Amino acid sequence: MKKKLPDTKWLLVLCGMFMPEDEIFLKSYKWQRPKLVEDSDDYLSNDDGVYDDLHQLDDKVIRKTNRLVTSKDKKIKRQLKAVRARRERDEAREEELLAK
């Protein structure tokens, strides 16, 4: 046995040994995101407002980032910090060039 930690490839090989007839091992298999069904019995109710503060992610954001989205305020603050740092570097470089 190889001295290697189990990874995704290892898990797929293991599943393929125990369930070779499963649909995911067919050559024609293509994964599709399940459709949202709001009328089903397992739909979560938000009557008490527990989920109001959570970010709403659309499929495009999930595909592009594959992570949670930060709030606009945090994003703007981070961008402003980067712009100010760049401006300070440019000013220092300009003073350095003028001194020569």
VENWOQUI-V427907 format. One record per residue. N is the residue number from 0. RES is the residue in one small letter. SS is DSSP state (h for helix, s for strand, l for the rest). PSI is psi in whole degrees, -180 to 180 (* if undefined). BURIAL is # if it has 24 or more other C-alpha atoms within 12 Angstrom, else .. Layout:
# VENWOQUI-V427907
N:RES:SS:PSI:BURIAL, N:RES:SS:PSI:BURIAL
This chain:
# VENWOQUI-V427907
0:m:l:140:., 1:k:l:146:., 2:k:l:78:., 3:k:l:143:., 4:l:l:145:., 5:p:l:138:., 6:d:l:-169:., 7:t:h:-43:., 8:k:h:-44:., 9:w:h:-44:., 10:l:h:-40:., 11:l:h:-39:., 12:v:h:-43:., 13:l:h:-45:., 14:c:h:-38:., 15:g:h:-30:., 16:m:h:-37:., 17:f:h:-25:., 18:m:l:62:., 19:p:l:-21:., 20:e:l:0:., 21:d:l:150:., 22:e:h:-25:., 23:i:h:-15:., 24:f:h:3:., 25:l:l:148:., 26:k:l:-27:., 27:s:l:5:., 28:y:l:135:., 29:k:l:124:., 30:w:l:137:., 31:q:l:140:., 32:r:l:131:., 33:p:l:144:., 34:k:l:145:., 35:l:l:129:., 36:v:l:108:., 37:e:l:-15:., 38:d:l:3:., 39:s:l:166:., 40:d:l:-24:., 41:d:l:13:., 42:y:l:134:., 43:l:l:133:., 44:s:l:141:., 45:n:l:38:., 46:d:l:-32:., 47:d:l:-3:., 48:g:l:21:., 49:v:l:-36:., 50:y:l:13:., 51:d:l:-35:., 52:d:l:-1:., 53:l:l:147:., 54:h:l:142:., 55:q:l:120:., 56:l:l:130:., 57:d:l:170:., 58:d:h:-34:., 59:k:h:-43:., 60:v:h:-42:., 61:i:h:-42:., 62:r:h:-42:., 63:k:h:-43:., 64:t:h:-34:., 65:n:l:33:., 66:r:l:172:., 67:l:l:153:., 68:v:l:135:., 69:t:l:161:., 70:s:l:160:., 71:k:h:-37:., 72:d:h:-45:., 73:k:h:-40:., 74:k:h:-43:., 75:i:h:-42:., 76:k:h:-41:., 77:r:h:-41:., 78:q:h:-41:., 79:l:h:-40:., 80:k:h:-43:., 81:a:h:-41:., 82:v:h:-44:., 83:r:h:-41:., 84:a:h:-42:., 85:r:h:-41:., 86:r:h:-43:., 87:e:h:-41:., 88:r:h:-42:., 89:d:h:-42:., 90:e:h:-41:., 91:a:h:-41:., 92:r:h:-39:., 93:e:h:-43:., 94:e:h:-39:., 95:e:h:-43:., 96:l:h:-35:., 97:l:h:-31:., 98:a:h:-22:., 99:k:l:*:.
